[in-house]
Amino acid sequence: MVVVVIIQFIMSLTASLMSSLYEILYARDFGTFTGVDLLESYGVTEFLLRFLKSFGSWFILFINVVPISLVVSLEMVKFIQGYMI
């Protein structure tokens, strides 16, 4: 279970980093949709904010990596093992 969450974290980290870098490299294309020149507004804090927002979005999108049945089965095994102690 811990390994699956670590893999999900790494996948989210990679996807959000690539998404943020893509957004910086092609900021002129995004400016046509928003009407704001994004190249002028990029700094370290803006990058970190966009990175964190993107990370949260990707983490939620990858939440299906951990199936609910696995979580339920794991909790049942813990309950039964605790009962046997």
N, CA, C and O atoms as CSV, one atom per row, in Angstrom:
chain,resi,resn,atom,element,x,y,z
A,1,MET,N,N,0.833,-1.195,0.000
A,1,MET,CA,C,0.000,0.000,0.000
A,1,MET,C,C,0.876,1.256,0.000
A,1,MET,O,O,0.608,2.215,-0.724
A,2,VAL,N,N,1.919,1.232,0.820
A,2,VAL,CA,C,2.824,2.383,0.889
A,2,VAL,C,C,3.558,2.563,-0.434
A,2,VAL,O,O,3.781,3.689,-0.879
A,3,VAL,N,N,3.928,1.465,-1.053
A,3,VAL,CA,C,4.634,1.534,-2.337
A,3,VAL,C,C,3.732,2.149,-3.397
A,3,VAL,O,O,4.193,2.937,-4.223
A,4,VAL,N,N,2.459,1.799,-3.381
A,4,VAL,CA,C,1.519,2.347,-4.364
A,4,VAL,C,C,1.372,3.854,-4.173
A,4,VAL,O,O,1.327,4.597,-5.153
A,5,VAL,N,N,1.299,4.308,-2.937
A,5,VAL,CA,C,1.183,5.746,-2.664
A,5,VAL,C,C,2.464,6.470,-3.067
A,5,VAL,O,O,2.405,7.586,-3.585
A,6,ILE,N,N,3.608,5.857,-2.838
A,6,ILE,CA,C,4.886,6.464,-3.245
A,6,ILE,C,C,4.950,6.570,-4.767
A,6,ILE,O,O,5.401,7.583,-5.302
A,7,ILE,N,N,4.502,5.532,-5.460
A,7,ILE,CA,C,4.481,5.580,-6.928
A,7,ILE,C,C,3.532,6.665,-7.407
A,7,ILE,O,O,3.841,7.389,-8.354
A,8,GLN,N,N,2.374,6.782,-6.757
A,8,GLN,CA,C,1.419,7.835,-7.113
A,8,GLN,C,C,2.035,9.216,-6.884
A,8,GLN,O,O,1.852,10.115,-7.705
A,9,PHE,N,N,2.756,9.395,-5.786
A,9,PHE,CA,C,3.410,10.667,-5.491
A,9,PHE,C,C,4.456,10.998,-6.549
A,9,PHE,O,O,4.540,12.139,-7.005
A,10,ILE,N,N,5.247,10.015,-6.938
A,10,ILE,CA,C,6.285,10.242,-7.951
A,10,ILE,C,C,5.663,10.572,-9.307
A,10,ILE,O,O,6.142,11.458,-10.015
A,11,MET,N,N,4.595,9.856,-9.665
A,11,MET,CA,C,3.912,10.143,-10.932
A,11,MET,C,C,3.325,11.552,-10.925
A,11,MET,O,O,3.417,12.262,-11.926
A,12,SER,N,N,2.729,11.960,-9.818
A,12,SER,CA,C,2.152,13.303,-9.709
A,12,SER,C,C,3.234,14.367,-9.761
A,12,SER,O,O,3.063,15.404,-10.401
A,13,LEU,N,N,4.348,14.110,-9.088
A,13,LEU,CA,C,5.463,15.052,-9.090
A,13,LEU,C,C,6.019,15.239,-10.493
A,13,LEU,O,O,6.272,16.365,-10.919
A,14,THR,N,N,6.208,14.146,-11.206
A,14,THR,CA,C,6.734,14.208,-12.572
A,14,THR,C,C,5.759,14.928,-13.506
A,14,THR,O,O,6.165,15.788,-14.288
A,15,ALA,N,N,4.496,14.581,-13.425
A,15,ALA,CA,C,3.505,15.191,-14.315
A,15,ALA,C,C,3.351,16.686,-14.044
A,15,ALA,O,O,3.229,17.472,-14.983
A,16,SER,N,N,3.354,17.086,-12.779
A,16,SER,CA,C,3.208,18.506,-12.472
A,16,SER,C,C,4.444,19.298,-12.863
A,16,SER,O,O,4.323,20.444,-13.294
A,17,LEU,N,N,5.622,18.721,-12.724
A,17,LEU,CA,C,6.840,19.403,-13.155
A,17,LEU,C,C,6.841,19.592,-14.667
A,17,LEU,O,O,7.161,20.672,-15.162
A,18,MET,N,N,6.483,18.544,-15.396
A,18,MET,CA,C,6.438,18.653,-16.855
A,18,MET,C,C,5.364,19.642,-17.303
A,18,MET,O,O,5.570,20.399,-18.252
A,19,SER,N,N,4.226,19.637,-16.625
A,19,SER,CA,C,3.146,20.560,-16.958
A,19,SER,C,C,3.572,22.011,-16.719
A,19,SER,O,O,3.308,22.885,-17.545
A,20,SER,N,N,4.223,22.257,-15.599
A,20,SER,CA,C,4.672,23.619,-15.284
A,20,SER,C,C,5.749,24.089,-16.259
A,20,SER,O,O,5.732,25.239,-16.697
A,21,LEU,N,N,6.676,23.211,-16.596
A,21,LEU,CA,C,7.718,23.578,-17.561
A,21,LEU,C,C,7.129,23.826,-18.944
A,21,LEU,O,O,7.551,24.749,-19.641
A,22,TYR,N,N,6.173,23.022,-19.340
A,22,TYR,CA,C,5.517,23.217,-20.639
A,22,TYR,C,C,4.801,24.559,-20.662
A,22,TYR,O,O,4.822,25.274,-21.664
A,23,GLU,N,N,4.174,24.885,-19.553
A,23,GLU,CA,C,3.452,26.152,-19.479
A,23,GLU,C,C,4.404,27.342,-19.572
A,23,GLU,O,O,4.065,28.362,-20.171
A,24,ILE,N,N,5.587,27.217,-18.986
A,24,ILE,CA,C,6.568,28.307,-19.072
A,24,ILE,C,C,7.122,28.411,-20.491
A,24,ILE,O,O,7.246,29.512,-21.029
A,25,LEU,N,N,7.455,27.279,-21.095
A,25,LEU,CA,C,8.063,27.307,-22.421
A,25,LEU,C,C,7.112,27.823,-23.491
A,25,LEU,O,O,7.540,28.480,-24.440
A,26,TYR,N,N,5.833,27.531,-23.344
A,26,TYR,CA,C,4.845,27.935,-24.337
A,26,TYR,C,C,3.853,28.933,-23.762
A,26,TYR,O,O,2.655,28.863,-24.035
A,27,ALA,N,N,4.363,29.862,-22.962
A,27,ALA,CA,C,3.497,30.829,-22.277
A,27,ALA,C,C,2.804,31.762,-23.261
A,27,ALA,O,O,1.700,32.228,-22.977
A,28,ARG,N,N,3.410,32.048,-24.402
A,28,ARG,CA,C,2.768,32.930,-25.376
A,28,ARG,C,C,1.465,32.328,-25.886
A,28,ARG,O,O,0.494,33.046,-26.123
A,29,ASP,N,N,1.448,31.010,-26.053
A,29,ASP,CA,C,0.238,30.359,-26.531
A,29,ASP,C,C,-0.885,30.426,-25.497
A,29,ASP,O,O,-2.055,30.546,-25.859
A,30,PHE,N,N,-0.532,30.348,-24.206
A,30,PHE,CA,C,-1.540,30.444,-23.161
A,30,PHE,C,C,-2.057,31.864,-23.015
A,30,PHE,O,O,-3.191,32.065,-22.580
A,31,GLY,N,N,-1.246,32.853,-23.370
A,31,GLY,CA,C,-1.658,34.246,-23.261
A,31,GLY,C,C,-2.784,34.596,-24.202
A,31,GLY,O,O,-3.562,35.508,-23.919
A,32,THR,N,N,-2.893,33.897,-25.315
A,32,THR,CA,C,-3.978,34.193,-26.251
A,32,THR,C,C,-5.332,33.819,-25.669
A,32,THR,O,O,-6.347,34.424,-26.014
A,33,PHE,N,N,-5.354,32.817,-24.780
A,33,PHE,CA,C,-6.616,32.412,-24.165
A,33,PHE,C,C,-7.012,33.334,-23.020
A,33,PHE,O,O,-8.194,33.615,-22.824
A,34,THR,N,N,-6.023,33.804,-22.263
A,34,THR,CA,C,-6.322,34.607,-21.075
A,34,THR,C,C,-6.262,36.102,-21.337
A,34,THR,O,O,-6.830,36.884,-20.575
A,35,GLY,N,N,-5.585,36.511,-22.399
A,35,GLY,CA,C,-5.436,37.929,-22.685
A,35,GLY,C,C,-4.332,38.590,-21.880
A,35,GLY,O,O,-4.184,39.811,-21.922
A,36,VAL,N,N,-3.552,37.801,-21.145
A,36,VAL,CA,C,-2.475,38.322,-20.306
A,36,VAL,C,C,-1.165,37.745,-20.828
A,36,VAL,O,O,-1.092,36.568,-21.181
A,37,ASP,N,N,-0.137,38.579,-20.873
A,37,ASP,CA,C,1.170,38.099,-21.284
A,37,ASP,C,C,1.803,37.362,-20.112
A,37,ASP,O,O,2.274,37.986,-19.161
A,38,LEU,N,N,1.813,36.041,-20.180
A,38,LEU,CA,C,2.292,35.250,-19.055
A,38,LEU,C,C,3.799,35.275,-18.902
A,38,LEU,O,O,4.312,35.008,-17.815
A,39,LEU,N,N,4.521,35.592,-19.971
A,39,LEU,CA,C,5.979,35.613,-19.861
A,39,LEU,C,C,6.451,36.708,-18.920
A,39,LEU,O,O,7.463,36.539,-18.241
A,40,GLU,N,N,5.743,37.819,-18.865
A,40,GLU,CA,C,6.149,38.900,-17.979
A,40,GLU,C,C,5.834,38.590,-16.533
A,40,GLU,O,O,6.510,39.098,-15.638
A,41,SER,N,N,4.832,37.775,-16.276
A,41,SER,CA,C,4.396,37.547,-14.903
A,41,SER,C,C,5.054,36.339,-14.248
A,41,SER,O,O,4.765,36.047,-13.087
A,42,TYR,N,N,5.933,35.625,-14.959
A,42,TYR,CA,C,6.537,34.443,-14.364
A,42,TYR,C,C,7.717,34.804,-13.493
A,42,TYR,O,O,8.618,35.525,-13.921
A,43,GLY,N,N,7.713,34.311,-12.293
A,43,GLY,CA,C,8.807,34.396,-11.355
A,43,GLY,C,C,8.857,33.082,-10.596
A,43,GLY,O,O,8.141,32.135,-10.924
A,44,VAL,N,N,9.701,33.032,-9.587
A,44,VAL,CA,C,9.845,31.792,-8.830
A,44,VAL,C,C,8.580,31.486,-8.042
A,44,VAL,O,O,8.129,30.341,-8.008
A,45,THR,N,N,8.008,32.502,-7.410
A,45,THR,CA,C,6.799,32.245,-6.614
A,45,THR,C,C,5.619,31.842,-7.486
A,45,THR,O,O,4.827,30.981,-7.102
A,46,GLU,N,N,5.496,32.463,-8.664
A,46,GLU,CA,C,4.420,32.078,-9.567
A,46,GLU,C,C,4.604,30.647,-10.059
A,46,GLU,O,O,3.639,29.892,-10.185
A,47,PHE,N,N,5.859,30.283,-10.336
A,47,PHE,CA,C,6.137,28.912,-10.765
A,47,PHE,C,C,5.775,27.925,-9.661
A,47,PHE,O,O,5.151,26.899,-9.929
A,48,LEU,N,N,6.160,28.228,-8.422
A,48,LEU,CA,C,5.860,27.325,-7.313
A,48,LEU,C,C,4.358,27.205,-7.073
A,48,LEU,O,O,3.858,26.115,-6.797
A,49,LEU,N,N,3.637,28.321,-7.177
A,49,LEU,CA,C,2.185,28.255,-7.002
A,49,LEU,C,C,1.533,27.414,-8.089
A,49,LEU,O,O,0.667,26.586,-7.807
A,50,ARG,N,N,1.952,27.627,-9.333
A,50,ARG,CA,C,1.402,26.825,-10.431
A,50,ARG,C,C,1.787,25.355,-10.282
A,50,ARG,O,O,0.995,24.461,-10.581
A,51,PHE,N,N,3.018,25.118,-9.812
A,51,PHE,CA,C,3.481,23.751,-9.602
A,51,PHE,C,C,2.644,23.056,-8.527
A,51,PHE,O,O,2.239,21.908,-8.710
A,52,LEU,N,N,2.383,23.732,-7.418
A,52,LEU,CA,C,1.599,23.133,-6.332
A,52,LEU,C,C,0.154,22.884,-6.756
A,52,LEU,O,O,-0.421,21.846,-6.431
A,53,LYS,N,N,-0.434,23.840,-7.484
A,53,LYS,CA,C,-1.795,23.630,-7.979
A,53,LYS,C,C,-1.835,22.454,-8.945
A,53,LYS,O,O,-2.745,21.626,-8.897
A,54,SER,N,N,-0.855,22.391,-9.806
A,54,SER,CA,C,-0.784,21.299,-10.769
A,54,SER,C,C,-0.546,19.965,-10.055
A,54,SER,O,O,-1.124,18.946,-10.436
A,55,PHE,N,N,0.298,19.967,-9.028
A,55,PHE,CA,C,0.566,18.738,-8.281
A,55,PHE,C,C,-0.712,18.226,-7.622
A,55,PHE,O,O,-0.999,17.030,-7.665
A,56,GLY,N,N,-1.468,19.119,-7.021
A,56,GLY,CA,C,-2.727,18.709,-6.403
A,56,GLY,C,C,-3.691,18.129,-7.412
A,56,GLY,O,O,-4.358,17.129,-7.146
A,57,SER,N,N,-3.764,18.758,-8.571
A,57,SER,CA,C,-4.656,18.251,-9.621
A,57,SER,C,C,-4.219,16.870,-10.102
A,57,SER,O,O,-5.047,15.972,-10.252
A,58,TRP,N,N,-2.929,16.701,-10.343
A,58,TRP,CA,C,-2.433,15.411,-10.816
A,58,TRP,C,C,-2.584,14.335,-9.749
A,58,TRP,O,O,-2.869,13.181,-10.070
A,59,PHE,N,N,-2.396,14.701,-8.482
A,59,PHE,CA,C,-2.533,13.722,-7.400
A,59,PHE,C,C,-3.975,13.211,-7.340
A,59,PHE,O,O,-4.216,12.019,-7.149
A,60,ILE,N,N,-4.921,14.127,-7.504
A,60,ILE,CA,C,-6.325,13.725,-7.504
A,60,ILE,C,C,-6.640,12.885,-8.745
A,60,ILE,O,O,-7.408,11.926,-8.662
A,61,LEU,N,N,-6.059,13.235,-9.884
A,61,LEU,CA,C,-6.302,12.448,-11.091
A,61,LEU,C,C,-5.730,11.034,-10.987
A,61,LEU,O,O,-6.309,10.088,-11.521
A,62,PHE,N,N,-4.598,10.891,-10.302
A,62,PHE,CA,C,-3.967,9.575,-10.165
A,62,PHE,C,C,-4.474,8.805,-8.950
A,62,PHE,O,O,-3.927,7.749,-8.630
A,63,ILE,N,N,-5.496,9.299,-8.269
A,63,ILE,CA,C,-6.005,8.629,-7.074
A,63,ILE,C,C,-6.592,7.258,-7.412
A,63,ILE,O,O,-6.694,6.398,-6.537
A,64,ASN,N,N,-6.975,7.050,-8.662
A,64,ASN,CA,C,-7.533,5.759,-9.067
A,64,ASN,C,C,-6.489,4.662,-9.162
A,64,ASN,O,O,-6.829,3.508,-9.422
A,65,VAL,N,N,-5.231,5.002,-8.955
A,65,VAL,CA,C,-4.182,3.990,-8.957
A,65,VAL,C,C,-4.399,3.035,-7.782
A,65,VAL,O,O,-4.129,1.839,-7.896
A,66,VAL,N,N,-4.884,3.560,-6.655
A,66,VAL,CA,C,-5.158,2.735,-5.479
A,66,VAL,C,C,-6.631,2.333,-5.527
A,66,VAL,O,O,-7.500,3.165,-5.264
A,67,PRO,N,N,-6.925,1.093,-5.851
A,67,PRO,CA,C,-8.324,0.684,-5.920
A,67,PRO,C,C,-8.949,0.624,-4.522
A,67,PRO,O,O,-8.270,0.311,-3.544
A,68,ILE,N,N,-10.226,0.921,-4.439
A,68,ILE,CA,C,-10.920,0.937,-3.152
A,68,ILE,C,C,-10.975,-0.464,-2.556
A,68,ILE,O,O,-10.919,-0.618,-1.336
A,69,SER,N,N,-11.081,-1.473,-3.389
A,69,SER,CA,C,-11.130,-2.840,-2.874
A,69,SER,C,C,-9.845,-3.206,-2.142
A,69,SER,O,O,-9.883,-3.964,-1.173
A,70,LEU,N,N,-8.709,-2.679,-2.591
A,70,LEU,CA,C,-7.447,-2.937,-1.909
A,70,LEU,C,C,-7.454,-2.309,-0.526
A,70,LEU,O,O,-6.985,-2.923,0.433
A,71,VAL,N,N,-7.972,-1.113,-0.408
A,71,VAL,CA,C,-8.029,-0.440,0.879
A,71,VAL,C,C,-8.952,-1.188,1.831
A,71,VAL,O,O,-8.610,-1.378,2.999
A,72,VAL,N,N,-10.110,-1.611,1.353
A,72,VAL,CA,C,-11.063,-2.352,2.182
A,72,VAL,C,C,-10.458,-3.686,2.617
A,72,VAL,O,O,-10.574,-4.067,3.782
A,73,SER,N,N,-9.821,-4.391,1.698
A,73,SER,CA,C,-9.200,-5.678,2.039
A,73,SER,C,C,-8.096,-5.501,3.070
A,73,SER,O,O,-7.975,-6.310,3.990
A,74,LEU,N,N,-7.302,-4.469,2.931
A,74,LEU,CA,C,-6.221,-4.209,3.870
A,74,LEU,C,C,-6.764,-3.909,5.260
A,74,LEU,O,O,-6.221,-4.391,6.254
A,75,GLU,N,N,-7.824,-3.121,5.340
A,75,GLU,CA,C,-8.428,-2.809,6.632
A,75,GLU,C,C,-9.048,-4.041,7.269
A,75,GLU,O,O,-8.981,-4.202,8.487
A,76,MET,N,N,-9.649,-4.911,6.471
A,76,MET,CA,C,-10.223,-6.144,7.018
A,76,MET,C,C,-9.133,-7.057,7.564
A,76,MET,O,O,-9.306,-7.665,8.620
A,77,VAL,N,N,-8.025,-7.158,6.864
A,77,VAL,CA,C,-6.912,-7.983,7.334
A,77,VAL,C,C,-6.363,-7.409,8.641
A,77,VAL,O,O,-6.065,-8.166,9.564
A,78,LYS,N,N,-6.227,-6.109,8.731
A,78,LYS,CA,C,-5.747,-5.488,9.972
A,78,LYS,C,C,-6.712,-5.764,11.126
A,78,LYS,O,O,-6.276,-6.037,12.245
A,79,PHE,N,N,-8.011,-5.696,10.864
A,79,PHE,CA,C,-9.013,-5.943,11.896
A,79,PHE,C,C,-8.931,-7.388,12.390
A,79,PHE,O,O,-8.949,-7.638,13.596
A,80,ILE,N,N,-8.843,-8.332,11.462
A,80,ILE,CA,C,-8.780,-9.744,11.831
A,80,ILE,C,C,-7.486,-10.047,12.593
A,80,ILE,O,O,-7.500,-10.789,13.575
A,81,GLN,N,N,-6.373,-9.471,12.136
A,81,GLN,CA,C,-5.125,-9.686,12.842
A,81,GLN,C,C,-5.165,-9.071,14.241
A,81,GLN,O,O,-4.626,-9.647,15.186
A,82,GLY,N,N,-5.793,-7.919,14.375
A,82,GLY,CA,C,-5.939,-7.297,15.691
A,82,GLY,C,C,-6.835,-8.113,16.602
A,82,GLY,O,O,-6.608,-8.140,17.811
A,83,TYR,N,N,-7.837,-8.773,16.068
A,83,TYR,CA,C,-8.750,-9.595,16.837
A,83,TYR,C,C,-8.039,-10.850,17.348
A,83,TYR,O,O,-8.353,-11.348,18.429
A,84,MET,N,N,-7.079,-11.361,16.568
A,84,MET,CA,C,-6.375,-12.571,16.965
A,84,MET,C,C,-5.325,-12.328,18.034
A,84,MET,O,O,-4.858,-13.279,18.662
A,85,ILE,N,N,-4.950,-11.096,18.252
A,85,ILE,CA,C,-3.908,-10.792,19.259
A,85,ILE,C,C,-4.430,-10.942,20.632
A,85,ILE,O,O,-3.698,-10.728,21.598
